[in-house]
Amino acid sequence: MNIESINKYDKDSMIEVIKELYVHIEHSFDIISESNLNPKNNVENILICGMGGSAIGGDFVRTVLKDDFKIPVFVNRDYDLPNWVSQNTLIFICSYSGNTEETISCYNSTVNNNIKPIVISSGGHILEDAKKNNFDFVQLPKGIQPRAAFGYSASLLLLALVKVGIIHKKYSDQLFNSIESIKNNSFKYSSISKGNDALELSKIIYNKFPIIYCTLNTEVVAFRLRCQLAENSKILSSHFVLPEQNHNEIEGFSNNDISNFVILWLKDKNDNERIIKRIDITSKLLKNIKYQFDYSEESDSLIERLFNLIYLFDWVSFYCAIYHKTNPTPVNTILELKSLMSK
């Protein structure tokens, strides 16, 4: 791996967008301060509607809030709203482009149910209609891939909940405090040199089948990695959550060729100690799989720990693409599918 090969295959400069995660988080504070969000009262549950890169921010926020937030938070990846939605449901409509078919359907259902959503988008039909109807909205910058806007989507959702008075300001403080460590990692992971963990892992896994095992605290990281390996690296992987993995998938290794498997164990310091024990035992039971790697973070806040892990693996997916001599930016099959669906 060298700068020349990156320049040769990264024709749309994905590397520059990945570097700027911490910039996107910083910018989110400015965007939210200028937004038109109003306080929300009598909220009984929260529904975040989106697809792909526009939905992963919802997974992030739901994970961050799950241990000490008493209002249920759901992420909806579908055309339809759940039947339990009511006037006391705070609905976020998240579509980077503003033209996502499934999310437009959810937006229309929300409006037809006389519920005023909060729209998070860079433009398109959804944002235009939200402005026309005087709905609350947060406008993202244009011009980047939805998956590369993760820093915005996760940060703006969290900051929006703070601004409308649903969650405590401590979450925005924790978000702000995570910027410096992500910035430091930006220099580390973009350096083509020994000691770059992202580069070293990608060299091992780019031509293998990564199996990503996680906990409830790290599932958003595992899912994000799986999506990034598909969209950036153009390779398949799988992910599964413990302890559920111990009740079924662990048996699946018996009659399979394991020579091309690599396992990534994603843990968090606040995981239940019984789950940590399960990971330790399971990794030993699967000792015939040569490549197994443990990943966790020691930062004080879950926000910072998740961002740092996601950032590491975003870089891994980028370097895997370069090892495959692939431009990580285009998603031609997705675009072809959208075109066929529009006919």
LONU-22397 format. One record per atom (N, C-alpha, C): residue in three letters; x, y, z. Coordinates in steps of 0.2 Angstrom, whole numbers, padded with zeros to 4 digits, always signed. Example, Ala and Ser with C-alpha at 12.3 -4.5 7.8 and 13.67 -1.06 7.14 Angstrom:
<pts>
ALA+0066-0028+0039 ALA+0062-0022+0039 ALA+0066-0016+0039 SER+0064-0011+0035 SER+0068-0005+0036 SER+0064+0000+0039 
</pts>
This chain:
<pts>
MET+0004-0006+0000 MET+0000+0000+0000 MET+0004+0006+0000 ASN+0003+0011-0004 ASN+0007+0017-0005 ASN+0002+0023-0007 ILE+0004+0029-0007 ILE+0000+0035-0009 ILE-0002+0034-0016 GLU+0003+0031-0020 GLU+0002+0031-0027 GLU-0004+0027-0029 SER-0005+0021-0025 SER-0010+0016-0027 SER-0017+0019-0024 ILE-0017+0023-0018 ILE-0023+0027-0016 ILE-0025+0032-0021 ASN-0020+0036-0024 ASN-0022+0041-0029 ASN-0025+0038-0035 LYS-0022+0032-0037 LYS-0024+0028-0043 LYS-0031+0026-0043 TYR-0033+0023-0037 TYR-0040+0020-0037 TYR-0045+0024-0033 ASP-0043+0028-0029 ASP-0048+0033-0025 ASP-0049+0039-0029 LYS-0053+0038-0035 LYS-0054+0043-0040 LYS-0058+0049-0038 ASP-0062+0047-0033 ASP-0067+0052-0030 ASP-0065+0055-0023 SER-0059+0054-0021 SER-0057+0057-0015 SER-0061+0055-0009 MET-0063+0048-0008 MET-0066+0046-0002 MET-0062+0047+0004 ILE-0055+0047+0003 ILE-0051+0047+0009 ILE-0051+0054+0012 GLU-0053+0059+0008 GLU-0053+0066+0011 GLU-0060+0067+0015 VAL-0065+0063+0013 VAL-0071+0063+0017 VAL-0071+0059+0023 ILE-0067+0054+0023 ILE-0067+0050+0029 ILE-0062+0053+0034 LYS-0057+0057+0032 LYS-0053+0061+0036 LYS-0057+0066+0040 GLU-0062+0068+0038 GLU-0066+0074+0040 GLU-0072+0072+0045 LEU-0072+0066+0048 LEU-0077+0064+0053 LEU-0077+0069+0058 TYR-0072+0071+0061 TYR-0072+0076+0067 TYR-0074+0083+0065 VAL-0072+0085+0058 VAL-0075+0091+0056 VAL-0082+0091+0055 HIS-0085+0085+0053 HIS-0092+0085+0052 HIS-0096+0086+0059 ILE-0093+0083+0064 ILE-0096+0083+0071 ILE-0095+0090+0073 GLU-0090+0094+0072 GLU-0089+0101+0074 GLU-0094+0105+0071 HIS-0095+0104+0064 HIS-0099+0108+0060 HIS-0107+0107+0063 SER-0108+0101+0065 SER-0115+0099+0067 SER-0117+0104+0073 PHE-0113+0106+0077 PHE-0115+0111+0082 PHE-0117+0117+0080 ASP-0113+0120+0074 ASP-0115+0126+0071 ASP-0122+0125+0068 ILE-0123+0119+0064 ILE-0129+0118+0060 ILE-0135+0118+0065 ILE-0135+0115+0071 ILE-0140+0114+0076 ILE-0142+0121+0079 SER-0137+0125+0080 SER-0138+0131+0083 SER-0142+0136+0079 GLU-0141+0135+0072 GLU-0145+0139+0067 GLU-0152+0136+0065 SER-0153+0130+0067 SER-0159+0127+0065 SER-0166+0130+0068 ASN-0171+0128+0066 ASN-0178+0131+0068 ASN-0181+0126+0073 LEU-0178+0122+0076 LEU-0181+0117+0081 LEU-0184+0120+0087 ASN-0190+0117+0088 ASN-0194+0120+0094 ASN-0195+0115+0099 PRO-0196+0117+0105 PRO-0197+0112+0111 PRO-0202+0107+0110 LYS-0201+0101+0112 LYS-0207+0096+0111 LYS-0209+0093+0118 ASN-0216+0093+0119 ASN-0219+0091+0125 ASN-0223+0084+0124 ASN-0224+0081+0129 ASN-0228+0075+0130 ASN-0226+0069+0125 VAL-0219+0069+0124 VAL-0217+0064+0119 VAL-0217+0057+0123 GLU-0220+0052+0120 GLU-0220+0045+0123 GLU-0215+0040+0120 ASN-0214+0041+0114 ASN-0209+0037+0111 ASN-0206+0041+0105 ILE-0200+0038+0102 ILE-0197+0042+0097 ILE-0196+0037+0091 LEU-0198+0039+0085 LEU-0197+0035+0079 LEU-0192+0038+0074 ILE-0187+0035+0072 ILE-0182+0038+0067 ILE-0183+0034+0061 CYS-0185+0037+0055 CYS-0186+0034+0049 CYS-0180+0035+0044 GLY-0178+0030+0041 GLY-0172+0031+0036 GLY-0170+0025+0033 MET-0166+0025+0028 MET-0163+0019+0025 MET-0155+0020+0024 GLY-0152+0015+0024 GLY-0144+0015+0023 GLY-0141+0020+0027 GLY-0136+0024+0024 GLY-0132+0029+0028 GLY-0136+0034+0032 SER-0142+0035+0030 SER-0147+0040+0034 SER-0150+0037+0040 ALA-0150+0030+0040 ALA-0153+0027+0046 ALA-0148+0025+0052 ILE-0142+0024+0050 ILE-0136+0022+0055 ILE-0136+0027+0060 GLY-0137+0033+0059 GLY-0136+0038+0064 GLY-0142+0037+0070 GLY-0147+0034+0068 GLY-0153+0032+0072 GLY-0151+0026+0077 ASP-0147+0022+0074 ASP-0145+0016+0077 ASP-0140+0018+0083 PHE-0135+0023+0081 PHE-0130+0026+0085 PHE-0134+0029+0091 VAL-0139+0034+0090 VAL-0142+0037+0095 VAL-0146+0033+0100 ARG-0149+0028+0097 ARG-0153+0023+0101 ARG-0148+0019+0106 THR-0142+0017+0103 THR-0137+0014+0107 THR-0135+0018+0113 VAL-0133+0024+0111 VAL-0131+0029+0116 VAL-0136+0030+0122 LEU-0142+0030+0120 LEU-0147+0032+0125 LEU-0150+0026+0129 LYS-0148+0020+0127 LYS-0152+0014+0129 LYS-0152+0013+0137 ASP-0147+0015+0140 ASP-0146+0013+0147 ASP-0149+0018+0152 ASP-0150+0024+0150 ASP-0153+0029+0155 ASP-0158+0033+0152 PHE-0161+0031+0147 PHE-0166+0035+0144 PHE-0173+0031+0144 LYS-0178+0034+0147 LYS-0184+0030+0149 LYS-0189+0030+0143 ILE-0188+0034+0138 ILE-0193+0034+0132 ILE-0190+0029+0127 PRO-0194+0025+0124 PRO-0192+0020+0119 PRO-0190+0024+0112 VAL-0185+0021+0109 VAL-0182+0024+0103 VAL-0182+0018+0098 PHE-0185+0019+0092 PHE-0185+0014+0087 PHE-0183+0017+0081 VAL-0179+0013+0077 VAL-0177+0015+0070 VAL-0181+0011+0065 ASN-0184+0014+0060 ASN-0189+0011+0056 ASN-0186+0011+0048 ARG-0184+0006+0046 ARG-0182+0005+0039 ARG-0187+0001+0035 ASP-0192+0005+0033 ASP-0198+0002+0030 ASP-0202+0008+0026 TYR-0206+0006+0022 TYR-0211+0010+0018 TYR-0216+0013+0023 ASP-0218+0009+0028 ASP-0224+0010+0032 ASP-0222+0012+0039 LEU-0226+0016+0043 LEU-0225+0017+0050 LEU-0228+0012+0054 PRO-0225+0010+0060 PRO-0228+0006+0064 PRO-0235+0008+0066 ASN-0240+0003+0068 ASN-0247+0004+0070 ASN-0247+0008+0076 TRP-0242+0008+0081 TRP-0242+0011+0087 TRP-0241+0019+0087 VAL-0239+0021+0081 VAL-0237+0028+0081 VAL-0244+0033+0083 SER-0242+0038+0087 SER-0248+0042+0089 SER-0246+0049+0089 GLN-0250+0054+0091 GLN-0248+0061+0091 GLN-0243+0062+0096 ASN-0242+0058+0101 ASN-0236+0058+0105 ASN-0230+0055+0103 THR-0229+0053+0097 THR-0223+0050+0094 THR-0219+0056+0091 LEU-0213+0056+0093 LEU-0208+0061+0090 LEU-0205+0058+0084 ILE-0207+0060+0078 ILE-0204+0056+0072 ILE-0199+0060+0068 PHE-0193+0057+0067 PHE-0188+0060+0063 PHE-0188+0057+0056 ILE-0188+0061+0051 ILE-0188+0059+0044 ILE-0181+0060+0042 CYS-0177+0055+0041 CYS-0170+0056+0039 CYS-0168+0053+0032 SER-0166+0058+0028 SER-0165+0056+0021 SER-0159+0061+0018 TYR-0153+0058+0017 TYR-0148+0063+0015 TYR-0150+0067+0009 SER-0152+0063+0004 SER-0154+0066-0003 SER-0161+0069-0002 GLY-0165+0067+0002 GLY-0172+0069+0002 GLY-0177+0066-0003 ASN-0174+0061-0006 ASN-0178+0058-0012 ASN-0178+0050-0011 THR-0177+0048-0005 THR-0177+0041-0004 THR-0184+0038-0004 GLU-0185+0033-0008 GLU-0192+0031-0009 GLU-0195+0028-0003 GLU-0192+0024+0001 GLU-0195+0022+0007 GLU-0197+0027+0012 THR-0192+0032+0013 THR-0192+0037+0018 THR-0198+0042+0016 ILE-0198+0044+0009 ILE-0204+0048+0007 ILE-0211+0045+0009 SER-0211+0038+0008 SER-0217+0035+0010 SER-0219+0036+0018 CYS-0214+0035+0022 CYS-0215+0037+0029 CYS-0216+0044+0030 TYR-0213+0048+0027 TYR-0215+0055+0027 TYR-0222+0057+0026 ASN-0224+0054+0020 ASN-0231+0055+0018 ASN-0236+0052+0023 SER-0235+0047+0026 SER-0239+0044+0031 SER-0239+0048+0037 THR-0233+0051+0039 THR-0233+0055+0045 THR-0238+0061+0044 VAL-0237+0064+0038 VAL-0241+0070+0037 VAL-0248+0069+0036 ASN-0250+0063+0033 ASN-0257+0061+0033 ASN-0260+0059+0040 ASN-0256+0057+0045 ASN-0258+0056+0051 ASN-0258+0063+0056 ASN-0257+0068+0052 ASN-0257+0075+0056 ASN-0252+0075+0061 ILE-0246+0072+0060 ILE-0240+0072+0064 ILE-0235+0077+0061 LYS-0232+0081+0065 LYS-0227+0086+0062 LYS-0220+0083+0063 PRO-0217+0080+0058 PRO-0210+0077+0060 PRO-0205+0082+0060 ILE-0199+0080+0062 ILE-0193+0084+0061 ILE-0189+0081+0056 VAL-0187+0084+0051 VAL-0184+0082+0045 VAL-0177+0084+0045 ILE-0173+0079+0043 ILE-0165+0079+0043 ILE-0163+0077+0036 SER-0161+0082+0032 SER-0160+0081+0025 SER-0155+0086+0022 SER-0152+0085+0016 SER-0149+0090+0013 SER-0153+0094+0007 GLY-0158+0091+0006 GLY-0162+0094+0000 GLY-0168+0089-0002 GLY-0169+0089-0009 GLY-0174+0085-0012 GLY-0181+0086-0010 HIS-0185+0081-0012 HIS-0193+0082-0011 HIS-0194+0083-0003 ILE-0191+0079+0001 ILE-0193+0079+0008 ILE-0192+0086+0011 LEU-0186+0088+0010 LEU-0184+0095+0013 LEU-0188+0101+0010 GLU-0189+0100+0004 GLU-0194+0106+0001 GLU-0201+0106+0004 ASP-0203+0100+0004 ASP-0210+0099+0007 ASP-0211+0101+0014 ALA-0206+0099+0018 ALA-0205+0101+0025 ALA-0205+0109+0026 LYS-0201+0112+0022 LYS-0201+0119+0022 LYS-0207+0123+0020 LYS-0211+0120+0015 LYS-0217+0122+0013 LYS-0222+0122+0018 ASN-0222+0117+0022 ASN-0227+0115+0028 ASN-0225+0118+0034 ASN-0219+0122+0034 ASN-0216+0125+0041 ASN-0215+0119+0046 PHE-0213+0113+0044 PHE-0211+0108+0049 PHE-0204+0110+0051 ASP-0202+0108+0057 ASP-0195+0108+0060 ASP-0191+0104+0055 PHE-0185+0107+0054 PHE-0180+0103+0049 PHE-0173+0105+0051 VAL-0168+0101+0050 VAL-0161+0102+0050 VAL-0158+0100+0043 GLN-0155+0105+0041 GLN-0152+0104+0034 GLN-0145+0103+0034 LEU-0143+0097+0031 LEU-0136+0095+0030 LEU-0133+0098+0024 PRO-0126+0098+0024 PRO-0122+0100+0018 PRO-0123+0095+0013 LYS-0123+0098+0007 LYS-0124+0093+0001 LYS-0117+0091-0002 GLY-0117+0086-0006 GLY-0111+0084-0010 GLY-0107+0079-0008 ILE-0109+0075-0003 ILE-0106+0069+0000 ILE-0110+0063-0001 GLN-0107+0057-0001 GLN-0111+0051-0001 GLN-0115+0050+0006 PRO-0121+0048+0006 PRO-0125+0047+0012 PRO-0121+0043+0018 ARG-0117+0038+0016 ARG-0114+0034+0021 ARG-0108+0038+0024 ALA-0105+0043+0020 ALA-0100+0047+0022 ALA-0102+0053+0026 ALA-0108+0054+0027 ALA-0111+0059+0031 ALA-0113+0056+0038 PHE-0110+0051+0040 PHE-0112+0048+0046 PHE-0111+0053+0052 GLY-0105+0056+0052 GLY-0104+0061+0057 GLY-0109+0066+0058 TYR-0112+0068+0053 TYR-0118+0073+0053 TYR-0124+0070+0055 SER-0126+0064+0052 SER-0132+0061+0054 SER-0133+0059+0061 ALA-0127+0056+0064 ALA-0127+0054+0071 ALA-0127+0060+0076 SER-0123+0065+0074 SER-0122+0071+0078 SER-0128+0075+0078 LEU-0131+0076+0073 LEU-0137+0081+0072 LEU-0143+0078+0075 LEU-0144+0071+0075 LEU-0150+0068+0079 LEU-0149+0069+0086 LEU-0143+0068+0089 LEU-0142+0068+0096 LEU-0143+0075+0098 LEU-0140+0080+0094 LEU-0140+0087+0096 LEU-0147+0090+0095 ALA-0151+0087+0090 ALA-0158+0089+0090 ALA-0162+0087+0096 LEU-0161+0081+0098 LEU-0164+0079+0104 LEU-0163+0083+0110 VAL-0157+0086+0111 VAL-0155+0090+0116 VAL-0158+0097+0115 LYS-0158+0099+0109 LYS-0161+0106+0108 LYS-0169+0106+0109 VAL-0172+0101+0108 VAL-0180+0101+0109 VAL-0182+0099+0116 GLY-0176+0098+0120 GLY-0178+0096+0127 GLY-0179+0089+0129 ILE-0178+0084+0125 ILE-0179+0077+0126 ILE-0174+0074+0130 ILE-0168+0076+0129 ILE-0162+0073+0132 ILE-0158+0078+0136 HIS-0154+0076+0140 HIS-0149+0080+0144 HIS-0144+0083+0140 LYS-0141+0089+0142 LYS-0136+0092+0138 LYS-0129+0088+0139 LYS-0129+0084+0144 LYS-0123+0080+0145 LYS-0121+0076+0139 TYR-0126+0074+0134 TYR-0124+0071+0128 TYR-0121+0075+0123 SER-0123+0081+0123 SER-0119+0086+0118 SER-0112+0087+0121 ASP-0112+0088+0127 ASP-0105+0089+0130 ASP-0100+0083+0128 GLN-0103+0077+0129 GLN-0099+0071+0128 GLN-0097+0070+0120 LEU-0102+0072+0116 LEU-0101+0072+0109 LEU-0095+0077+0107 PHE-0095+0083+0110 PHE-0090+0088+0109 PHE-0083+0086+0111 ASN-0083+0082+0117 ASN-0077+0080+0120 ASN-0074+0074+0116 SER-0078+0071+0112 SER-0075+0066+0107 SER-0071+0068+0101 ILE-0072+0074+0100 ILE-0069+0077+0094 ILE-0062+0076+0094 GLU-0058+0078+0099 GLU-0051+0078+0099 GLU-0048+0071+0098 SER-0051+0066+0101 SER-0048+0059+0100 SER-0049+0057+0093 ILE-0055+0059+0090 ILE-0056+0057+0083 ILE-0051+0061+0078 LYS-0050+0067+0080 LYS-0045+0071+0076 LYS-0038+0068+0076 ASN-0036+0066+0082 ASN-0030+0062+0083 ASN-0029+0056+0079 ASN-0035+0052+0079 ASN-0035+0046+0075 ASN-0035+0047+0068 SER-0038+0053+0066 SER-0038+0055+0058 SER-0030+0055+0056 PHE-0026+0058+0060 PHE-0019+0058+0057 PHE-0016+0051+0057 LYS-0018+0047+0062 LYS-0015+0040+0063 LYS-0017+0036+0057 TYR-0023+0036+0056 TYR-0026+0031+0051 TYR-0025+0033+0044 SER-0024+0039+0043 SER-0022+0042+0036 SER-0015+0041+0034 SER-0011+0039+0039 SER-0003+0038+0038 SER-0002+0031+0035 ILE+0001+0031+0029 ILE+0003+0025+0026 ILE+0010+0022+0029 SER+0009+0020+0036 SER+0015+0018+0039 SER+0014+0012+0044 LYS+0019+0009+0047 LYS+0018+0004+0052 LYS+0015+0007+0058 GLY+0011+0003+0061 GLY+0007+0006+0067 GLY+0000+0008+0066 ASN-0001+0009+0059 ASN-0008+0011+0057 ASN-0013+0004+0058 ASP-0017+0004+0063 ASP-0021-0002+0064 ASP-0026-0004+0059 ALA-0028+0002+0056 ALA-0033+0001+0050 ALA-0030-0002+0044 LEU-0024+0000+0043 LEU-0021-0002+0037 LEU-0018-0010+0038 GLU-0016-0011+0044 GLU-0014-0018+0045 GLU-0019-0023+0045 LEU-0025-0021+0048 LEU-0031-0026+0048 LEU-0034-0027+0041 SER-0034-0021+0037 SER-0037-0022+0030 SER-0032-0027+0026 LYS-0026-0027+0027 LYS-0021-0031+0023 LYS-0023-0038+0024 ILE-0025-0040+0030 ILE-0027-0047+0032 ILE-0034-0049+0030 ILE-0039-0044+0030 ILE-0046-0046+0029 ILE-0048-0045+0022 TYR-0045-0041+0018 TYR-0048-0039+0012 TYR-0050-0044+0007 ASN-0046-0050+0007 ASN-0048-0056+0003 ASN-0050-0062+0007 LYS-0053-0060+0013 LYS-0056-0066+0017 LYS-0064-0064+0018 PHE-0067-0068+0022 PHE-0074-0067+0024 PHE-0074-0065+0031 PRO-0075-0058+0033 PRO-0075-0056+0040 PRO-0082-0058+0043 ILE-0081-0061+0049 ILE-0087-0062+0053 ILE-0086-0058+0059 ILE-0091-0054+0060 ILE-0091-0048+0065 ILE-0095-0050+0071 TYR-0093-0052+0077 TYR-0096-0053+0082 TYR-0096-0048+0087 CYS-0102-0046+0090 CYS-0103-0040+0094 CYS-0107-0041+0100 THR-0108-0035+0104 THR-0113-0035+0109 THR-0118-0030+0108 LEU-0123-0030+0112 LEU-0128-0025+0111 LEU-0125-0018+0111 ASN-0120-0016+0115 ASN-0117-0010+0115 ASN-0113-0008+0109 THR-0111-0013+0105 THR-0106-0012+0099 THR-0110-0014+0093 GLU-0116-0016+0093 GLU-0120-0019+0087 GLU-0120-0013+0082 VAL-0121-0007+0083 VAL-0121-0002+0078 VAL-0114-0001+0075 VAL-0108-0003+0078 VAL-0102-0003+0075 VAL-0101-0009+0070 ALA-0104-0015+0072 ALA-0103-0021+0068 ALA-0108-0020+0062 PHE-0114-0017+0063 PHE-0118-0016+0057 PHE-0115-0011+0052 ARG-0112-0006+0055 ARG-0109+0000+0051 ARG-0103-0003+0047 LEU-0099-0007+0050 LEU-0093-0011+0047 LEU-0096-0015+0041 ARG-0101-0019+0043 ARG-0103-0023+0037 ARG-0106-0019+0031 CYS-0109-0014+0033 CYS-0112-0010+0027 CYS-0106-0006+0023 GLN-0101-0004+0027 GLN-0095-0001+0024 GLN-0091-0005+0020 LEU-0090-0012+0022 LEU-0087-0017+0018 LEU-0090-0018+0012 ALA-0097-0018+0012 ALA-0101-0019+0006 ALA-0100-0013+0001 GLU-0101-0007+0004 GLU-0102-0001-0001 GLU-0095+0001-0003 ASN-0090+0002+0002 ASN-0084+0004+0000 ASN-0079-0001-0003 SER-0079-0007+0001 SER-0074-0012-0001 SER-0077-0017-0007 LYS-0084-0017-0007 LYS-0087-0021-0012 LYS-0086-0029-0010 ILE-0086-0030-0004 ILE-0085-0037-0001 ILE-0091-0039+0004 LEU-0092-0045+0004 LEU-0097-0047+0009 LEU-0094-0049+0016 SER-0098-0048+0021 SER-0096-0050+0028 SER-0103-0052+0031 SER-0102-0054+0038 SER-0108-0055+0042 SER-0107-0052+0049 HIS-0113-0051+0052 HIS-0112-0049+0059 HIS-0118-0053+0063 PHE-0116-0054+0070 PHE-0121-0057+0074 PHE-0119-0055+0081 VAL-0125-0054+0085 VAL-0124-0052+0092 VAL-0124-0057+0097 LEU-0119-0056+0102 LEU-0119-0061+0108 LEU-0123-0058+0114 PRO-0127-0062+0118 PRO-0126-0069+0118 PRO-0130-0074+0113 GLU-0134-0071+0109 GLU-0138-0075+0104 GLU-0134-0079+0100 GLN-0128-0077+0098 GLN-0124-0081+0094 GLN-0122-0088+0097 ASN-0122-0088+0104 ASN-0120-0094+0107 ASN-0126-0099+0107 HIS-0132-0097+0105 HIS-0138-0101+0105 HIS-0139-0104+0098 ASN-0135-0103+0093 ASN-0137-0105+0087 ASN-0130-0105+0082 GLU-0128-0099+0080 GLU-0123-0099+0075 GLU-0116-0102+0077 ILE-0115-0103+0083 ILE-0108-0106+0085 ILE-0108-0113+0082 GLU-0114-0117+0081 GLU-0114-0123+0078 GLU-0112-0123+0071 GLY-0113-0118+0068 GLY-0112-0117+0060 GLY-0105-0118+0057 PHE-0100-0118+0062 PHE-0094-0119+0059 PHE-0092-0126+0058 SER-0096-0131+0060 SER-0093-0138+0060 SER-0093-0141+0053 ASN-0097-0139+0049 ASN-0097-0142+0042 ASN-0096-0137+0036 ASN-0092-0132+0038 ASN-0090-0127+0033 ASN-0082-0126+0033 ASP-0080-0124+0027 ASP-0073-0123+0026 ASP-0071-0116+0029 ILE-0067-0116+0035 ILE-0066-0110+0039 ILE-0059-0107+0037 SER-0056-0109+0031 SER-0049-0107+0029 SER-0050-0100+0027 ASN-0055-0097+0025 ASN-0056-0090+0023 ASN-0059-0086+0028 PHE-0061-0088+0034 PHE-0064-0084+0039 PHE-0059-0080+0043 VAL-0062-0074+0045 VAL-0058-0070+0050 VAL-0063-0068+0055 ILE-0062-0068+0061 ILE-0067-0066+0066 ILE-0065-0059+0069 LEU-0069-0054+0070 LEU-0068-0048+0073 LEU-0073-0048+0079 TRP-0070-0048+0085 TRP-0074-0047+0092 TRP-0074-0040+0094 LEU-0080-0037+0094 LEU-0081-0030+0096 LEU-0084-0030+0103 LYS-0081-0027+0108 LYS-0083-0027+0115 LYS-0083-0020+0117 ASP-0087-0019+0123 ASP-0087-0013+0126 ASP-0086-0014+0134 LYS-0082-0009+0137 LYS-0080-0010+0144 LYS-0087-0010+0148 ASN-0092-0008+0146 ASN-0098-0008+0150 ASN-0103-0014+0148 ASP-0100-0019+0145 ASP-0104-0025+0143 ASP-0105-0029+0149 ASN-0110-0033+0150 ASN-0111-0038+0155 ASN-0105-0043+0156 GLU-0103-0044+0162 GLU-0097-0048+0163 GLU-0098-0055+0160 ARG-0104-0057+0160 ARG-0106-0064+0158 ARG-0105-0064+0150 ILE-0106-0059+0147 ILE-0105-0059+0139 ILE-0098-0059+0138 ILE-0094-0055+0142 ILE-0087-0055+0141 ILE-0084-0062+0142 LYS-0087-0066+0147 LYS-0084-0073+0148 LYS-0086-0077+0142 ARG-0092-0076+0139 ARG-0094-0080+0133 ARG-0090-0078+0127 ILE-0088-0072+0126 ILE-0083-0071+0121 ILE-0077-0074+0122 ASP-0074-0074+0128 ASP-0068-0077+0129 ASP-0068-0085+0128 ILE-0073-0088+0130 ILE-0074-0095+0129 ILE-0076-0097+0122 THR-0080-0093+0119 THR-0082-0094+0112 THR-0075-0094+0107 SER-0071-0089+0108 SER-0065-0088+0104 SER-0061-0094+0105 LYS-0061-0097+0111 LYS-0056-0103+0112 LYS-0059-0109+0108 LEU-0066-0109+0109 LEU-0069-0115+0105 LEU-0068-0115+0098 LEU-0067-0109+0095 LEU-0066-0108+0088 LEU-0059-0107+0086 LYS-0055-0110+0090 LYS-0047-0108+0090 LYS-0044-0111+0083 ASN-0048-0115+0079 ASN-0045-0117+0073 ASN-0046-0111+0068 ILE-0050-0106+0069 ILE-0050-0100+0065 ILE-0043-0096+0066 LYS-0039-0096+0062 LYS-0032-0093+0063 LYS-0033-0086+0065 TYR-0037-0082+0061 TYR-0037-0074+0062 TYR-0043-0072+0066 GLN-0041-0070+0073 GLN-0046-0068+0077 GLN-0044-0061+0080 PHE-0048-0056+0080 PHE-0045-0050+0083 PHE-0050-0047+0088 ASP-0048-0044+0093 ASP-0052-0041+0098 ASP-0052-0033+0098 TYR-0057-0030+0098 TYR-0057-0023+0098 TYR-0062-0020+0103 SER-0059-0015+0107 SER-0063-0011+0112 SER-0060-0004+0113 GLU-0064+0000+0116 GLU-0061+0007+0117 GLU-0062+0008+0125 GLU-0057+0012+0127 GLU-0057+0014+0135 GLU-0059+0021+0136 SER-0062+0025+0132 SER-0064+0032+0133 SER-0070+0032+0138 ASP-0070+0037+0141 ASP-0075+0038+0147 ASP-0083+0037+0144 SER-0084+0040+0139 SER-0091+0040+0136 SER-0092+0035+0131 LEU-0098+0032+0131 LEU-0100+0028+0125 LEU-0100+0031+0119 ILE-0102+0037+0118 ILE-0102+0041+0112 ILE-0095+0041+0109 GLU-0090+0042+0113 GLU-0083+0043+0111 GLU-0081+0036+0109 ARG-0082+0031+0113 ARG-0080+0024+0111 ARG-0083+0022+0105 LEU-0089+0023+0104 LEU-0092+0021+0097 LEU-0090+0024+0091 PHE-0089+0031+0092 PHE-0086+0035+0086 PHE-0079+0032+0085 ASN-0075+0031+0090 ASN-0068+0029+0088 ASN-0068+0022+0085 LEU-0072+0017+0087 LEU-0072+0011+0084 LEU-0075+0012+0076 ILE-0080+0015+0076 ILE-0083+0016+0069 ILE-0078+0019+0064 TYR-0074+0024+0067 TYR-0069+0028+0063 TYR-0064+0023+0061 LEU-0061+0019+0065 LEU-0056+0014+0064 LEU-0059+0010+0058 PHE-0065+0007+0058 PHE-0067+0002+0053 PHE-0069+0006+0047 ASP-0071+0012+0047 ASP-0072+0016+0041 ASP-0065+0016+0037 TRP-0060+0017+0040 TRP-0053+0017+0037 TRP-0052+0010+0034 VAL-0053+0005+0038 VAL-0052-0002+0036 VAL-0056-0004+0030 SER-0062-0001+0029 SER-0066-0003+0023 SER-0063+0001+0017 PHE-0060+0007+0018 PHE-0057+0011+0013 PHE-0051+0007+0010 TYR-0046+0005+0015 TYR-0040+0002+0013 TYR-0042-0005+0010 CYS-0047-0008+0012 CYS-0049-0015+0008 CYS-0051-0013+0001 ALA-0054-0008+0000 ALA-0056-0006-0007 ALA-0049-0005-0011 ILE-0044-0002-0008 ILE-0038+0000-0012 ILE-0034-0007-0013 TYR-0034-0011-0008 TYR-0031-0018-0009 TYR-0034-0022-0015 HIS-0041-0020-0016 HIS-0045-0024-0021 HIS-0044-0020-0028 LYS-0040-0014-0028 LYS-0040-0010-0034 LYS-0046-0007-0036 THR-0050-0005-0031 THR-0057-0003-0032 THR-0058+0004-0030 ASN-0062+0008-0034 ASN-0064+0015-0032 ASN-0069+0014-0026 PRO-0068+0016-0020 PRO-0073+0015-0015 PRO-0079+0019-0015 THR-0080+0024-0019 THR-0085+0029-0019 THR-0091+0026-0023 PRO-0091+0024-0029 PRO-0097+0023-0033 PRO-0101+0017-0030 VAL-0107+0017-0030 VAL-0111+0011-0028 VAL-0116+0010-0034 ASN-0113+0007-0040 ASN-0116+0006-0046 ASN-0122+0002-0046 THR-0122-0004-0042 THR-0127-0009-0042 THR-0133-0006-0038 ILE-0132-0002-0033 ILE-0137+0002-0029 ILE-0141+0007-0034 LEU-0137+0010-0038 LEU-0140+0015-0043 LEU-0144+0012-0048 GLU-0141+0006-0050 GLU-0145+0002-0056 GLU-0152+0000-0053 LEU-0151-0003-0047 LEU-0158-0005-0043 LEU-0163+0001-0043 LYS-0160+0006-0040 LYS-0165+0012-0040 LYS-0168+0014-0046 SER-0164+0014-0052 SER-0166+0015-0058 SER-0172+0010-0061 LEU-0171+0004-0059 LEU-0175-0001-0061 LEU-0182+0000-0057 MET-0181+0001-0051 MET-0187+0002-0046 MET-0191+0008-0049 SER-0188+0013-0052 SER-0192+0019-0054 SER-0196+0018-0060 LYS-0195+0012-0064 LYS-0199+0011-0070 LYS-0206+0009-0069 
</pts>
